[in-house]
Amino acid sequence: MSEASADNQAKYDAKLQRIRQATALQEADRVPFAPKVSGFYANGYGIDMYEMMKDLRTAEPGIRQYLADYDPDLVWPVVTYPIDPVETLGAVNIITPGPTHGLPLKSSFQFLDGTYLEDEEFNEFLLDPTHFMLTKVMPRKNKHLGAFTKLYLREIYDQAAIMELSVFSQDDVRKALYALVRAGEYAQASKEQSGYMAQLIKAAGYPMRGGTTLAPFDIYADSLRGLIRAIQDIYERPAQTLAVVERIADLSVDRAVAAARARGDICTFIPLHSGVDEFMSRENYRKFYWPGLQRIINGLIDAGITPFVFCEGKYNTRLDIISEVPKGKVIYLFEEVDIRRVKQTVGQVACFCGNIPAALLEFGRKERVIEETKKMLDICAPGGGFIMDCSIIMDNANHENMQAWRQTTLEYGVY
Protein backbone atom coordinates (compact mmCIF):
# COMPACT_ATOMS: atom_id res chain seq x y z
CA MET A 1 0.00 0.00 0.00
CA SER A 2 1.37 3.43 -0.93
CA GLU A 3 1.83 6.14 1.68
CA ALA A 4 -1.06 8.13 0.19
CA SER A 5 -3.32 5.06 0.24
CA ALA A 6 -2.38 4.33 3.85
CA ASP A 7 -3.16 7.92 4.81
CA ASN A 8 -6.54 7.75 3.09
CA GLN A 9 -7.36 4.46 4.78
CA ALA A 10 -6.52 5.97 8.15
CA LYS A 11 -8.73 8.96 7.34
CA TYR A 12 -11.55 6.63 6.28
CA ASP A 13 -11.27 4.61 9.49
CA ALA A 14 -11.28 7.73 11.68
CA LYS A 15 -14.33 9.21 9.97
CA LEU A 16 -16.22 5.91 10.08
CA GLN A 17 -15.38 5.53 13.77
CA ARG A 18 -16.70 9.06 14.41
CA ILE A 19 -20.01 8.19 12.71
CA ARG A 20 -20.27 4.86 14.53
CA GLN A 21 -19.65 6.46 17.91
CA ALA A 22 -22.37 9.02 17.23
CA THR A 23 -24.72 6.22 16.11
CA ALA A 24 -24.04 4.40 19.38
CA LEU A 25 -24.93 7.59 21.32
CA GLN A 26 -21.34 8.18 22.38
CA GLU A 27 -19.17 11.27 22.36
CA ALA A 28 -16.42 11.04 19.77
CA ASP A 29 -13.59 13.55 19.45
CA ARG A 30 -16.05 16.01 17.92
CA VAL A 31 -19.49 16.24 16.30
CA PRO A 32 -19.44 14.64 12.83
CA PHE A 33 -20.07 16.98 9.88
CA ALA A 34 -22.15 15.22 7.22
CA PRO A 35 -24.27 17.44 4.93
CA LYS A 36 -26.93 15.93 2.69
CA VAL A 37 -25.50 16.95 -0.70
CA SER A 38 -26.57 15.97 -4.20
CA GLY A 39 -27.11 18.54 -6.94
CA PHE A 40 -24.56 20.76 -5.20
CA TYR A 41 -21.86 18.54 -6.70
CA ALA A 42 -22.98 19.93 -10.04
CA ASN A 43 -24.52 23.35 -9.35
CA GLY A 44 -21.82 24.32 -6.87
CA TYR A 45 -19.02 23.56 -9.30
CA GLY A 46 -20.19 24.68 -12.74
CA ILE A 47 -21.58 21.34 -13.93
CA ASP A 48 -25.04 20.97 -15.49
CA MET A 49 -27.49 18.64 -13.73
CA TYR A 50 -28.45 17.36 -17.19
CA GLU A 51 -24.92 16.17 -17.89
CA MET A 52 -24.70 14.53 -14.48
CA MET A 53 -27.98 12.68 -15.09
CA LYS A 54 -26.71 11.52 -18.47
CA ASP A 55 -23.44 10.21 -17.02
CA LEU A 56 -22.61 10.35 -13.30
CA ARG A 57 -18.91 10.45 -14.07
CA THR A 58 -19.27 14.06 -15.26
CA ALA A 59 -19.77 14.95 -11.57
CA GLU A 60 -16.28 13.70 -10.69
CA PRO A 61 -14.60 17.16 -10.72
CA GLY A 62 -17.38 18.57 -8.52
CA ILE A 63 -17.24 15.68 -6.06
CA ARG A 64 -13.44 15.83 -5.81
CA GLN A 65 -13.54 19.56 -5.17
CA TYR A 66 -16.36 19.20 -2.64
CA LEU A 67 -14.26 16.68 -0.70
CA ALA A 68 -11.29 19.01 -0.78
CA ASP A 69 -13.40 22.02 0.24
CA TYR A 70 -15.45 20.50 3.06
CA ASP A 71 -13.82 17.22 4.14
CA PRO A 72 -17.13 15.70 5.38
CA ASP A 73 -17.31 12.72 7.72
CA LEU A 74 -19.93 10.98 5.57
CA VAL A 75 -20.41 11.52 1.84
CA TRP A 76 -23.71 11.30 -0.01
CA PRO A 77 -24.01 9.73 -3.44
CA VAL A 78 -25.67 11.74 -6.19
CA VAL A 79 -29.42 11.55 -5.51
CA THR A 80 -30.86 11.59 -9.00
CA TYR A 81 -32.37 9.51 -11.78
CA PRO A 82 -30.48 8.55 -14.95
CA ILE A 83 -32.11 10.19 -17.95
CA ASP A 84 -31.45 7.56 -20.60
CA PRO A 85 -33.40 4.61 -19.10
CA VAL A 86 -36.52 6.64 -18.31
CA GLU A 87 -36.55 8.33 -21.71
CA THR A 88 -36.02 5.00 -23.46
CA LEU A 89 -39.13 3.63 -21.73
CA GLY A 90 -41.15 6.78 -22.45
CA ALA A 91 -41.77 7.43 -18.75
CA VAL A 92 -44.77 9.66 -18.07
CA ASN A 93 -44.34 9.89 -14.28
CA ILE A 94 -41.04 11.77 -14.21
CA ILE A 95 -39.74 14.89 -15.93
CA THR A 96 -36.05 15.60 -16.37
CA PRO A 97 -33.89 18.54 -17.49
CA GLY A 98 -32.93 18.82 -21.13
CA PRO A 99 -34.64 18.83 -24.53
CA THR A 100 -37.29 16.16 -23.88
CA HIS A 101 -39.21 18.27 -21.39
CA GLY A 102 -37.73 21.65 -22.21
CA LEU A 103 -36.35 22.21 -18.73
CA PRO A 104 -33.13 24.15 -18.05
CA LEU A 105 -30.01 22.02 -18.00
CA LYS A 106 -29.28 23.07 -14.42
CA SER A 107 -32.70 22.00 -13.06
CA SER A 108 -33.40 18.71 -11.30
CA PHE A 109 -35.82 15.86 -11.94
CA GLN A 110 -39.39 15.86 -10.66
CA PHE A 111 -41.84 13.04 -10.07
CA LEU A 112 -45.48 13.54 -11.05
CA ASP A 113 -48.10 12.15 -8.69
CA GLY A 114 -50.38 9.63 -10.37
CA THR A 115 -52.64 6.64 -9.76
CA TYR A 116 -51.47 3.29 -11.16
CA LEU A 117 -53.57 0.99 -8.96
CA GLU A 118 -57.28 1.67 -9.49
CA ASP A 119 -60.04 1.29 -6.89
CA GLU A 120 -61.24 -2.06 -8.23
CA GLU A 121 -57.75 -3.59 -8.59
CA PHE A 122 -56.65 -4.17 -4.98
CA ASN A 123 -57.44 -7.88 -5.01
CA GLU A 124 -55.69 -8.31 -8.34
CA PHE A 125 -52.54 -6.76 -6.93
CA LEU A 126 -52.69 -8.92 -3.80
CA LEU A 127 -53.16 -12.07 -5.88
CA ASP A 128 -49.99 -11.54 -7.90
CA PRO A 129 -48.00 -8.31 -7.36
CA THR A 130 -45.36 -9.23 -9.95
CA HIS A 131 -47.88 -9.85 -12.72
CA PHE A 132 -49.74 -6.68 -11.80
CA MET A 133 -46.57 -4.60 -11.95
CA LEU A 134 -45.59 -6.07 -15.32
CA THR A 135 -48.95 -5.86 -17.07
CA LYS A 136 -50.57 -2.84 -15.39
CA VAL A 137 -48.18 -0.49 -13.60
CA MET A 138 -45.23 -0.56 -16.00
CA PRO A 139 -47.39 0.07 -19.11
CA ARG A 140 -49.22 2.90 -17.34
CA LYS A 141 -45.97 4.60 -16.31
CA ASN A 142 -44.06 3.99 -19.55
CA LYS A 143 -45.72 4.61 -22.89
CA HIS A 144 -43.22 2.44 -24.78
CA LEU A 145 -44.25 -0.57 -22.69
CA GLY A 146 -47.95 -0.26 -23.47
CA ALA A 147 -48.00 -3.62 -25.25
CA PHE A 148 -47.21 -5.40 -21.99
CA THR A 149 -50.92 -5.18 -21.15
CA LYS A 150 -51.29 -8.12 -23.56
CA LEU A 151 -49.11 -10.43 -21.50
CA TYR A 152 -50.63 -13.17 -19.39
CA LEU A 153 -48.08 -15.11 -17.37
CA ARG A 154 -50.25 -16.89 -14.82
CA GLU A 155 -50.87 -20.05 -16.84
CA ILE A 156 -49.67 -23.14 -14.99
CA TYR A 157 -50.80 -25.89 -17.37
CA ASP A 158 -47.89 -26.47 -19.77
CA GLN A 159 -49.72 -26.39 -23.11
CA ALA A 160 -51.65 -23.26 -22.22
CA ALA A 161 -48.49 -21.56 -20.99
CA ILE A 162 -46.71 -22.36 -24.25
CA MET A 163 -49.57 -21.05 -26.36
CA GLU A 164 -49.60 -17.79 -24.40
CA LEU A 165 -46.06 -17.22 -25.71
CA SER A 166 -47.58 -16.36 -29.09
CA VAL A 167 -48.04 -12.80 -27.86
CA PHE A 168 -44.28 -12.30 -28.17
CA SER A 169 -44.58 -12.65 -31.96
CA GLN A 170 -46.56 -9.42 -32.21
CA ASP A 171 -44.69 -6.33 -33.43
CA ASP A 172 -45.76 -4.00 -30.63
CA VAL A 173 -44.74 -6.51 -27.97
CA ARG A 174 -41.38 -6.99 -29.66
CA LYS A 175 -40.84 -3.22 -29.70
CA ALA A 176 -41.72 -3.05 -26.01
CA LEU A 177 -39.22 -5.82 -25.25
CA TYR A 178 -36.56 -4.01 -27.24
CA ALA A 179 -37.24 -0.82 -25.28
CA LEU A 180 -36.88 -2.82 -22.06
CA VAL A 181 -33.57 -4.30 -23.20
CA ARG A 182 -32.21 -0.89 -24.19
CA ALA A 183 -33.34 0.62 -20.89
CA GLY A 184 -31.65 -2.28 -19.12
CA GLU A 185 -28.39 -1.54 -20.91
CA TYR A 186 -28.59 2.11 -19.90
CA ALA A 187 -29.43 1.12 -16.33
CA GLN A 188 -26.41 -1.19 -16.19
CA ALA A 189 -24.19 1.62 -17.45
CA SER A 190 -25.58 3.89 -14.73
CA LYS A 191 -24.91 1.25 -12.06
CA GLU A 192 -21.32 0.99 -13.26
CA GLN A 193 -20.96 4.78 -13.14
CA SER A 194 -22.33 4.78 -9.58
CA GLY A 195 -19.88 2.04 -8.63
CA TYR A 196 -17.01 4.01 -10.08
CA MET A 197 -17.96 7.11 -8.10
CA ALA A 198 -18.38 5.09 -4.90
CA GLN A 199 -14.91 3.60 -5.27
CA LEU A 200 -13.45 7.02 -5.97
CA ILE A 201 -14.97 8.44 -2.79
CA LYS A 202 -13.90 5.52 -0.62
CA ALA A 203 -10.37 5.51 -2.05
CA ALA A 204 -10.10 9.20 -1.16
CA GLY A 205 -10.74 8.29 2.48
CA TYR A 206 -14.45 8.93 2.93
CA PRO A 207 -17.26 6.65 4.17
CA MET A 208 -20.32 6.86 1.93
CA ARG A 209 -24.03 6.71 2.57
CA GLY A 210 -25.54 3.53 1.17
CA GLY A 211 -28.47 2.82 -1.11
CA THR A 212 -32.13 3.68 -0.62
CA THR A 213 -35.27 1.86 0.39
CA LEU A 214 -38.70 3.21 1.35
CA ALA A 215 -41.31 2.72 4.03
CA PRO A 216 -44.02 0.37 2.68
CA PHE A 217 -46.73 3.03 2.93
CA ASP A 218 -44.57 5.40 0.89
CA ILE A 219 -44.16 2.76 -1.80
CA TYR A 220 -47.94 2.43 -1.82
CA ALA A 221 -48.42 6.21 -2.04
CA ASP A 222 -45.51 7.06 -4.38
CA SER A 223 -45.63 4.16 -6.80
CA LEU A 224 -49.18 2.80 -6.84
CA ARG A 225 -51.98 5.05 -5.62
CA GLY A 226 -50.60 8.57 -5.62
CA LEU A 227 -50.27 10.62 -2.44
CA ILE A 228 -53.75 12.16 -2.33
CA ARG A 229 -55.54 8.89 -3.08
CA ALA A 230 -53.39 7.03 -0.54
CA ILE A 231 -54.33 9.42 2.26
CA GLN A 232 -58.01 9.19 1.26
CA ASP A 233 -57.74 5.38 1.29
CA ILE A 234 -57.00 5.46 5.02
CA TYR A 235 -60.61 6.56 5.54
CA GLU A 236 -62.39 5.09 2.50
CA ARG A 237 -60.84 1.60 2.28
CA PRO A 238 -58.72 1.02 5.42
CA ALA A 239 -58.75 -2.80 5.30
CA GLN A 240 -57.64 -2.93 1.65
CA THR A 241 -54.97 -0.30 2.26
CA LEU A 242 -53.53 -2.24 5.19
CA ALA A 243 -53.54 -5.45 3.17
CA VAL A 244 -51.61 -3.90 0.29
CA VAL A 245 -49.15 -2.06 2.56
CA GLU A 246 -48.46 -5.26 4.50
CA ARG A 247 -47.92 -7.16 1.24
CA ILE A 248 -45.46 -4.51 0.13
CA ALA A 249 -43.65 -4.87 3.45
CA ASP A 250 -43.42 -8.63 2.87
CA LEU A 251 -41.75 -7.96 -0.47
CA SER A 252 -39.52 -5.11 0.72
CA VAL A 253 -37.68 -6.16 3.86
CA ASP A 254 -35.61 -9.02 2.46
CA ARG A 255 -34.93 -7.07 -0.73
CA ALA A 256 -33.63 -4.05 1.18
CA VAL A 257 -31.27 -6.22 3.22
CA ALA A 258 -30.05 -8.20 0.21
CA ALA A 259 -29.37 -5.05 -1.82
CA ALA A 260 -27.46 -3.41 1.04
CA ARG A 261 -25.36 -6.52 1.58
CA ALA A 262 -24.58 -6.84 -2.12
CA ARG A 263 -23.26 -3.26 -2.19
CA GLY A 264 -21.45 -3.56 1.14
CA ASP A 265 -23.39 -0.60 2.55
CA ILE A 266 -22.75 0.59 6.09
CA CYS A 267 -26.16 2.26 6.17
CA THR A 268 -29.37 2.38 4.13
CA PHE A 269 -31.22 5.61 3.44
CA ILE A 270 -34.98 5.65 4.12
CA PRO A 271 -36.66 8.95 3.13
CA LEU A 272 -40.10 9.27 4.70
CA HIS A 273 -42.47 11.02 2.29
CA SER A 274 -46.09 10.76 3.41
CA GLY A 275 -45.74 10.36 7.17
CA VAL A 276 -45.57 14.07 7.95
CA ASP A 277 -47.75 15.74 10.57
CA GLU A 278 -50.03 17.34 8.00
CA PHE A 279 -50.88 14.15 6.10
CA MET A 280 -52.12 11.82 8.83
CA SER A 281 -52.99 11.78 12.52
CA ARG A 282 -50.85 10.11 15.17
CA GLU A 283 -53.38 7.27 15.34
CA ASN A 284 -53.28 6.68 11.59
CA TYR A 285 -49.50 6.99 11.54
CA ARG A 286 -49.22 4.25 14.14
CA LYS A 287 -51.72 2.03 12.34
CA PHE A 288 -50.85 2.48 8.67
CA TYR A 289 -47.32 3.89 8.50
CA TRP A 290 -45.17 2.89 11.45
CA PRO A 291 -45.58 -0.93 11.39
CA GLY A 292 -44.13 -1.28 7.90
CA LEU A 293 -41.37 1.24 8.54
CA GLN A 294 -40.51 -0.49 11.81
CA ARG A 295 -40.20 -3.81 9.96
CA ILE A 296 -37.73 -2.26 7.50
CA ILE A 297 -35.72 -0.66 10.32
CA ASN A 298 -35.55 -3.86 12.37
CA GLY A 299 -34.71 -5.99 9.33
CA LEU A 300 -31.74 -3.78 8.48
CA ILE A 301 -30.55 -3.70 12.09
CA ASP A 302 -30.75 -7.50 12.32
CA ALA A 303 -28.51 -7.64 9.24
CA GLY A 304 -25.95 -5.31 10.83
CA ILE A 305 -26.88 -2.32 8.65
CA THR A 306 -27.65 1.12 10.09
CA PRO A 307 -31.04 2.58 9.04
CA PHE A 308 -30.53 6.21 7.97
CA VAL A 309 -34.07 7.55 8.28
CA PHE A 310 -34.94 10.98 6.86
CA CYS A 311 -38.11 12.44 8.43
CA GLU A 312 -39.15 14.85 5.68
CA GLY A 313 -41.47 17.74 6.48
CA LYS A 314 -42.85 18.39 9.96
CA TYR A 315 -42.44 15.52 12.45
CA ASN A 316 -43.30 16.98 15.86
CA THR A 317 -46.31 14.79 16.71
CA ARG A 318 -44.73 11.35 16.31
CA LEU A 319 -41.32 11.60 17.93
CA ASP A 320 -42.32 9.14 20.66
CA ILE A 321 -43.49 6.61 18.06
CA ILE A 322 -40.28 6.64 16.02
CA SER A 323 -38.36 6.23 19.29
CA GLU A 324 -39.57 2.61 19.44
CA VAL A 325 -36.32 1.25 17.99
CA PRO A 326 -33.33 -0.63 19.41
CA LYS A 327 -31.07 1.78 21.28
CA GLY A 328 -27.99 3.06 19.48
CA LYS A 329 -28.77 1.41 16.14
CA VAL A 330 -30.57 4.08 14.06
CA ILE A 331 -29.76 7.54 12.66
CA TYR A 332 -32.69 9.94 12.21
CA LEU A 333 -32.49 13.02 9.98
CA PHE A 334 -35.05 15.81 10.25
CA GLU A 335 -36.23 18.61 7.98
CA GLU A 336 -38.58 20.68 10.15
CA VAL A 337 -38.92 19.80 13.82
CA ASP A 338 -38.52 21.10 17.37
CA ILE A 339 -34.93 20.00 17.80
CA ARG A 340 -35.08 20.37 21.60
CA ARG A 341 -37.90 17.82 21.74
CA VAL A 342 -35.91 15.53 19.46
CA LYS A 343 -33.01 15.65 21.92
CA GLN A 344 -35.38 14.77 24.78
CA THR A 345 -37.17 11.92 22.99
CA VAL A 346 -35.56 10.37 19.93
CA GLY A 347 -32.13 11.42 21.16
CA GLN A 348 -32.44 9.08 24.15
CA VAL A 349 -32.50 6.00 21.92
CA ALA A 350 -31.16 7.02 18.50
CA CYS A 351 -28.56 9.27 16.93
CA PHE A 352 -30.09 12.27 15.17
CA CYS A 353 -28.93 14.91 12.71
CA GLY A 354 -29.36 18.63 13.15
CA ASN A 355 -31.31 20.45 10.51
CA ILE A 356 -29.60 23.73 9.64
CA PRO A 357 -32.00 25.22 7.03
CA ALA A 358 -30.78 24.73 3.47
CA ALA A 359 -32.34 28.09 2.60
CA LEU A 360 -30.10 29.75 5.20
CA LEU A 361 -27.03 28.12 3.66
CA GLU A 362 -28.04 29.33 0.21
CA PHE A 363 -29.41 32.81 0.92
CA GLY A 364 -28.55 33.76 4.51
CA ARG A 365 -25.80 35.90 6.02
CA LYS A 366 -22.63 34.17 7.16
CA GLU A 367 -23.05 35.60 10.66
CA ARG A 368 -26.50 34.04 10.94
CA VAL A 369 -25.16 30.66 9.80
CA ILE A 370 -22.52 30.77 12.55
CA GLU A 371 -25.11 31.80 15.14
CA GLU A 372 -27.57 29.04 14.23
CA THR A 373 -24.81 26.42 14.14
CA LYS A 374 -23.67 27.34 17.66
CA LYS A 375 -27.24 27.25 18.94
CA MET A 376 -27.77 23.79 17.49
CA LEU A 377 -24.55 22.47 18.97
CA ASP A 378 -25.47 23.88 22.39
CA ILE A 379 -28.78 22.00 22.28
CA CYS A 380 -27.85 18.78 20.55
CA ALA A 381 -24.18 17.94 21.05
CA PRO A 382 -23.91 17.28 24.83
CA GLY A 383 -23.68 13.57 25.57
CA GLY A 384 -23.05 12.54 21.96
CA GLY A 385 -25.45 10.93 19.52
CA PHE A 386 -25.57 13.97 17.23
CA ILE A 387 -24.45 14.64 13.63
CA MET A 388 -24.38 18.10 12.03
CA ASP A 389 -26.47 18.19 8.86
CA CYS A 390 -28.77 20.43 6.83
CA SER A 391 -32.56 20.33 6.55
CA ILE A 392 -33.01 18.92 3.04
CA ILE A 393 -30.85 17.36 0.35
CA MET A 394 -28.94 20.32 -1.06
CA ASP A 395 -28.77 21.22 -4.72
CA ASN A 396 -27.63 24.81 -4.09
CA ALA A 397 -25.66 26.61 -1.38
CA ASN A 398 -23.38 29.57 -0.88
CA HIS A 399 -19.75 28.44 -0.54
CA GLU A 400 -18.92 31.15 2.00
CA ASN A 401 -21.82 30.03 4.18
CA MET A 402 -20.87 26.38 3.79
CA GLN A 403 -17.32 27.10 4.94
CA ALA A 404 -18.59 29.10 7.92
CA TRP A 405 -20.95 26.25 8.84
CA ARG A 406 -18.22 23.64 8.64
CA GLN A 407 -15.61 25.67 10.50
CA THR A 408 -18.02 26.51 13.30
CA THR A 409 -18.97 22.85 13.68
CA LEU A 410 -15.35 21.73 13.85
CA GLU A 411 -14.31 24.43 16.32
CA TYR A 412 -17.41 24.59 18.49
CA GLY A 413 -18.39 20.92 18.34
CA VAL A 414 -15.35 19.47 20.08
CA TYR A 415 -16.05 17.20 23.07
N, C-alpha and C positions, 0 to 999 in steps of 0.2 A: 504494500500500500504506500502510495506517495505521501509526502509530508502534508500536501494540500488536502488529500483525501482523508488523512488521519485527523486533520484539524476540522474538516467538515463533519466527520463522523462524531467527533467529540462535541461539536456544536449541536448536532442533531440529538444526541443523547441528552445533553443538558436541557434543551428546549422540551423534549418529550417528557423528561423527568419533571420539569416545572408544570407542565399540563397535567401529568398524572397526580402530582401532589395536590394541585388545586381540585382535581376531580375527587380525590379521596378526602377532601375537606381539611387539608393540611396547609400550613404556611410554608411556602417555598422560600427562596432567597428574595423574591419580589413577586408582585402581581404579574401574571402573564399578559402580554399584549397581543391580541389576536383579532384584528378587524375582519368583518365579513366583506370581502372584496370580490368583485367579478368584473363588471364592465369597466371599472377603474383601470384595469390592466391595459385596456385599449384607450378609453377616453382620456385617461390621465397621462398618456404617453404618445399621443399623436397617431394612434392606430384606429382605423374604422371598425366599428362593431361588425359590419357586414363582412369584412375580410376575415375577422376572427371566427365568425360563424361559418364561413366557407372552409376555413382551414385553421384549426386551433394553433398550429405552429407559428402563424403570423403574430401571435401574442407573445412569443418568446422574448423579444427585446423589452416589452413592457413589463413582463413578469420578472425578468432579470433585474431591471432597474428598480422595480418596486421592492424586491428583496434587498437590494443595496441601499435603498433610501430608508426603509422602515424596519428591516430586520425583525419580522414578526416571530412570535413563538409557535404559531400554527398558521399554515397557509391554506387558503381556499382555492379549490379548482375553479376554472371558469364555469359559471352557472349560466348555461345557455343551451340552445338547441341548434344542431347542425342544419344548415339550410338545405343542402342537396337532398337528403333523404325525404324530408317533408314535401319539397317541391316535386320530387319524382313521383310521389304518391298522389299529388294533387290535394294536399291537406286543406280542409276548409275550416278547421278549428284553431288555426294558428296563423298569425301574420308576422312577417319578418322584414327586416330592412332590405333595401335594394329594389331592383326594377320590377319584380313580380307584383309587389303591393304598392310601389311608388313611395316608400318611406325613406327618409334620409339615411345615408349610410352609417351615420353615427348613432342611430336610434337602436332600441333593443327589440326583442320579440314580444309578442303579446298573445295570450290565449283568449279565445272567444268562448263565452259560456254557451252551452248548448245541451239539448236533451237527446241522448242516444239509446236510452232504455225507456220505452213508452209505458203508459199506465197499465196496459193489458199484458205486458211482457215479463212481469216479475217471475212467474212460474217457469217460463221458458228459460230465463237466465239461470234460475236455481237448478233446473234439470241438467243443464250442460253449459256451464260458463264458457268453455273453450269454443264450442260450436257457435254460441251466440256472439262471441267477440269476432269470430272469423266471418260469419255470414250476415251479421247485423251491424255491429259497432264499426268495424273497420271500413265497410263500404259507405257508411253514413259519414264518417270522418274524412274519407279519402276518395275523391271523385274518380280516380283512376283504378280503384278497386271495386267499382260498382258491380261488376259481373260476379263477384263473390257471393252475391245474394242467391245465385243459382246453385251453389254447392250444397250437397246434403251428405254429410259424413257420419251419420248415425246408424247406417245399415250394419247389421251384425251377420246376417245370413250371407255366405260367401258369394253366391251368384248375384244376388241383388247388389252387394257392395261393388262387385266388378262392373256391373252394368251402369252403376252411377258414375263410374269413371268416364263415361262418354261425354260428360259436360266439359271435360278438359280438351276436347277436340274443337270446341267452338272458338271462333276468332276473338271475341271480346274477353273470354276467360283466359285465353293465351296471352293477350295483351296485358291483362291484369297481373298474371303470373310474371311476365317479363318486368313489369313495373316493380313488383315485389322483389325480384332478384336484383334489379338495379339499385333499389333503395337499400337492400341488404349489403351490397358492395360499398355503397357510400357510408352506411352505418359502420361497417367494419373498418373503413379508412378512418372514420372519426374516432373509433375506439383506439386505434393504433396511435392517432395523434394525441389523444388523452393520455395514453400510456407513456408516450414520449415525454410529455410535459410533466407527468408525475415523477418520472425517473430523474428528469432535470432538477426538479425542486428538491427531491430527496438527496440527490448527489451534492447539491449546494449546501446541505446541512439543515434542512427544514422539514419537520413533520407536516403531514398534509391531511386535511379533512377528507374523510372517505366519501363513498357514494351516498345515494339518496333513496329513501323509501318513504312511504306516506302512511298516515293513520287510515285504517279501513274506511271510516266515514268520509274522509277526504277523497279517497279513490272513488267512492260512490258518488260524491257531489261533483268532483272535478271531471271524472271520465265517463260517467254513465248518465246521471240525471240532470246535471247542471245545478248550480248553487241554490237558486231560488226554489226550484222544484224540490230539491233535497230537504230544504228547511220546511217547506209545506208538507212534505211526506211525513214528517214527525207527527203531525196532527191528523193528516188525512188517511194515512195508511201505515200506522206505527208497526204493526206486526210484520208486514211485508218488508218494510225498511230494515227492521232488525234482522230479519232472515237473510236479506241480501248482504248487509254489512258483516254479519257473522260469517257468511260464506266467503266473502272477500278476505276476512281475517284468516280463515282456514288456508286460503291460497297464498297469503302474503308472508306469514311469519317465516316459514321454512325458506322461502325464496329470498327474503331479505338477509337471512343468516348465510345462506349458501353464496349469494353474490358478494357479501362482505368478506367472507373467507377466501373466495377465489381471487379477490383483489388484494388481500392482505391488509384490509383497512383496520386502523386502530379505533375508528369511530364511524358511526353511520348517521347521516343528517336526516332529520325528520321535521320538515316544515309543516306547521299546523295551520291550515287555511280557514276552515269553517267552524272552528271551535271558539271563536272570539265572543266576548261578552254580549255584543249586540245581536248575534245570530241565534243564540239559544240560551235558555235558562240554565241555572245550575242543575236542576233536576233532569232536564233533557240531556245536558252534557254528561252527567253521570250515567244515564241510561243508554244513550245512543253513541256517544263519542268516546268516553274514557275506556270502556272495556276493551275495545279493539286496539286502541293506542297502548293500553297497559300490556296487552299480549305481545305487541311488537317490542316494546321496551324490555319486558322480561325475557323474551326470546333472544334478543341481542345480548343482554347481560349474561344469560346462561351460556352463551357461546363465547364469552370473554371479550365482547365488543361494546364499546361505550356508546350509548344512545346520545345523540347531539340534537336536542329537541328545541326547535325554534317556535316560540309562542308568538305568532304574528298578531298584530292588532292589539286591542285591549284585553288584558287577562287578569283583572283584579278580583273577579268573583269566583275564581276556581283554583286559587293557589293552594288551598288545603287539599283539594282533590288530587292535583298533580304531584303532591308531596307523598303520595302513597306508592313509593318506589323503594327498592333496597338502598340503604344508606351508602353514600360515597361511590355510586356507580353510574350516575347520570349527570349530564351537563344540560342545563336549561338556558336558552337565549330568549330575550324579551325585546319586543318593539316598544310597546307603550304600557307602562305598569307603574304602580307605586313601589319603587325599589326598596323603600324601607320595609314594607310589608313582605316583600320577597325575602329579604334578609332574615326576617323573623319567622317565616314559614318554610318556604322551599329551601332556604339557605341552611336550615337545620338538618336536612337529609341529602341535599344535592348541591353540587357546584352550580353557580349561575353566572351569567355574563351581564355586565353593565351595558346600558343602552344609551350611550352618548348619541344625541340626535344626528342623523346623517345630514339633515338640512343645516344644522349648526356647522358641521364640518365643511359643507359646501359654500354656505352664504354668510356665516357668522363672523364676528371679530375674533381675532386670535386671543385677546384677553378674556373673552367670554368662554372660549374653548378651555383655556387653562383653569378658569374659575369652576366650570362645571365638572371638569375632570377631578379636581381636588375634592369637590363636594362628594362626588361618587366614591372616591377612594375612602374618604372619611366614614361614609356610611357602610360600604360593602367590604372593604379589605380586611378589617380586624378579624383574626381567627382563621383566615384562609378561606378556601372554597370559592374564590372569586376570580373571574377573568375579565379584563378590560376589552370592550367590544363596542360596536356602534349599533344603532337601532334597527337598520334594515341592511340588506345586501347592497353595497355601494357601487354605483356606476359612475358617480361624479363626486369629486371633493377638491378642496383647495389645498395645494401642497403645503403652504405655509401653516394652515390650520392642522393638517395631518402631522407635521413635524412637531408643532407645539403640543398636540395631544400625546404623541408618543413620548416626547421628552419629559413631559409632566408625569406620565405614568411611570416611567423608569426612575425618575428622581424621587417622586412622592410616594410611590408604591412599594418601597423597600420595607421588608419585615425586620 
